[in-house]
Each structure stands twice: as C-alpha cells, then as structure tokens.
Amino acid sequence: MTAFYVDRIEEGYAVLLFEVKQEVVLPVSSFDFEISEGSVLLFDGENFTLSIEKEEEKRNENADLLEKLLNRN
C-alpha cells in the first residue's frame, strides 16, 4: 500500500505527496471522508483510506524533529 500525505488544499484541490517526493492533485470532492493538511491517506491500487495511526506517527516524528532542531547548541 502506498502512503500519500496531504501537503495542502488549494481551491478545492488536495495536493498529495507520496514516498518518492512526487505530487498528485485531486479534487477534495473525490474523497468520501474529510481530509485536511497533514492527513495521511493509504492507497491500495483502487481506493484511498484515511490512516489516523500513520498521521499520528508522522506528527510525532515532526514534533521530535522540531524539538531536536530547537534544542541544538
């Protein structure tokens, strides 16, 4: 399964980034669930699903990185 990250939403379109640092732009209306910037979507070849677990992991990784950057001497 491929993980996509919602980078931003612009004028009704979700800009998704995926593992190989490429973008896919899809209408927000194409999802039957609510998404926001930072949402993690899993794609199984046919359908997207929202992954709350992976989103939390990503937020924790980002928070840890920010803390390390702020505490550098």
N, C-alpha and C positions, 0 to 999 in steps of 0.2 A: 504494500500500500504506500502511496506517495503522500507526504505531508505538504500542505500548502499553508502559508501564513498570510493573513490579510494585512497587507502593508498600509493601505489607505483606501478610503472610499471617496470617490470624486464624481459629482454629478450623476449619482445613481449607478456608478460602476465600481466594483470591487477590484482592486489591483492586488493580485495574489503573487507571492514569491514562492518558489519551491527550491528544493535542495540544491539544484545546480545553478542557483542565482539567476534564474530566468523569470520573466513576468508573464502572467496570463491576466487578461482583463475580461471580466464577465459582468453582465448586469446583476445588480444586487437582487433584482426580482427573480433571478433564476434559482435562488435558494429557497427552500420551503421552511427555513428556520432563520432566526435572527442572527446576523453576524455584525461584528464591529472590528475596528482596528485592533490587531493583536489576536484575533480569533485564529484557531488552528483547525484546518479542515483536512480530513483524510479522504483520498480519492482511490476507489477500488477498481478503476477502469471504466466504471459506468456512473457511479453516484458519489456525491460528496456527503460526508457526515461531519458533524461538529465534535471535536475532541476537547472536552473540558480538561481532562487529565493532562494532555500534551500542552495545552495552553498554560496551565498552572506550572508545569515543568519549565516551560520557556520563560515565563515571568520570573520564576525563582532564579534561573540561570542569569537573566538580565540583571536582576537585583543584586546577585552576588558579584557580577562583573562590575556594576556601578560602585558597589561598596569597596571593592579592591582598588578601583581607579581613584576614588576619593580619599582612600587611606594610604596612598603611596607616599613615600618620603623622598 
